[in-house]
Amino acid sequence: MAAPTSNKPVILYSETTPNGIVVSAYLEELKDKYGAPDYEAIKLSIRDADIGKVHLQVKSPWFLEINPNGRIPAITHNGFPVFETSAILLYLSQQFDKDHVFSRDVNDVQAYSQELQWLFFAHGGIGPMQGQAGHFIRAAPEKIPYGIKRYSDETKRLYGVLESRLKNREYLLDNGFGIADIKAWGWVRSGPRLSIELDEFPKVKAWVEKIENRPAVQRGLNIPASN
Ligand SMILES: N[C@@H](CCC(=O)N[C@@H](CS)C(=O)NCC(=O)O)C(=O)O
């Protein structure tokens, strides 16, 4: 079966997970600031049990054409596919954040590098480590204390890096709230679900709360809506 169609310029394929919500929150931020992009959110199943049975499943052949990695989130913009959360955030910034409200100008070499550094830190560090902690704590068929400890400790260490970064600044970059914050926030907000309490990291806790209070972010948490 073919990909679902839409007459909107941007289609978001997602689910309300730590990776999914960063893209929906950012799309809502862009809409608040610029009134664009107009987009449609399509909810995909990430359940293995739905493979081959449910058309809107991440391993469906039509979706693998959009994201060969078979994971949410992904977008298409006028038919052009983009996958990986941070690549999506950067792409949407170049297309829609024309005043560099949420993202740095590639020509401002150091500011842009700072943005990439924190995006990569969150994308390559917090996401995978916390994802593995979640797997060993909640999903693994057997309880493996070594795996639980290794990934929980590493996640806490990374939160410690954020804590020191936020000691003298409100947001991760010098120039205020933006895509690096959104990317890291998506995971850090759910640390407590893995018993990684944010009270240990007061600056991080305050930063999460500030981001969470943004109306666009609140809307993003529920996009795509449940069926
Ligand atoms: N590195 C990817 C990670 C995406 C990811 O792991 N997505 C999860 C949900 S949060 C998923 O689609 N899992 C389905 C599967 O593994 O089959 C990104 O940043 O976009």
The ligand as a Tripos MOL2 file, in Angstrom:
@<TRIPOS>MOLECULE
LIG
   20    19     1     0     0
SMALL
NO_CHARGES

@<TRIPOS>ATOM
      1 N1         18.1080    8.5440   16.2740 N.3       1 LIG1
      2 C1         16.7120    8.5460   15.9560 C.3       1 LIG1
      3 C2         15.9690    7.7080   16.9850 C.3       1 LIG1
      4 C3         14.5220    7.4870   16.5950 C.3       1 LIG1
      5 C4         13.8700    6.4160   17.4650 C.2       1 LIG1
      6 O1         14.5460    5.6250   18.1370 O.2       1 LIG1
      7 N2         12.5300    6.3550   17.4200 N.am      1 LIG1
      8 C5         11.8010    5.3370   18.1620 C.3       1 LIG1
      9 C6         10.6690    5.9490   18.9770 C.3       1 LIG1
     10 S1         11.2430    7.1640   20.1140 S.3       1 LIG1
     11 C7         11.1570    4.3710   17.1790 C.2       1 LIG1
     12 O2         10.6540    4.7560   16.1560 O.2       1 LIG1
     13 N3         11.1650    3.0650   17.4880 N.am      1 LIG1
     14 C8         10.5440    2.0720   16.6760 C.3       1 LIG1
     15 C9         11.4240    0.8910   16.3890 C.2       1 LIG1
     16 O3         12.5300    0.8500   16.9310 O.co2     1 LIG1
     17 O4         10.9770    0.0390   15.6390 O.co2     1 LIG1
     18 C10        16.2070   10.0050   15.9280 C.2       1 LIG1
     19 O5         16.7810   10.8490   16.6200 O.co2     1 LIG1
     20 O6         15.2520   10.3080   15.1880 O.co2     1 LIG1
@<TRIPOS>BOND
     1     1     2 1
     2     2     3 1
     3     2    18 1
     4     3     4 1
     5     4     5 1
     6     5     6 2
     7     5     7 1
     8     7     8 1
     9     8     9 1
    10     8    11 1
    11     9    10 1
    12    11    12 2
    13    11    13 1
    14    13    14 1
    15    14    15 1
    16    15    16 2
    17    15    17 1
    18    18    19 2
    19    18    20 1
@<TRIPOS>SUBSTRUCTURE
     1 LIG1         1 GROUP 0 **** ****
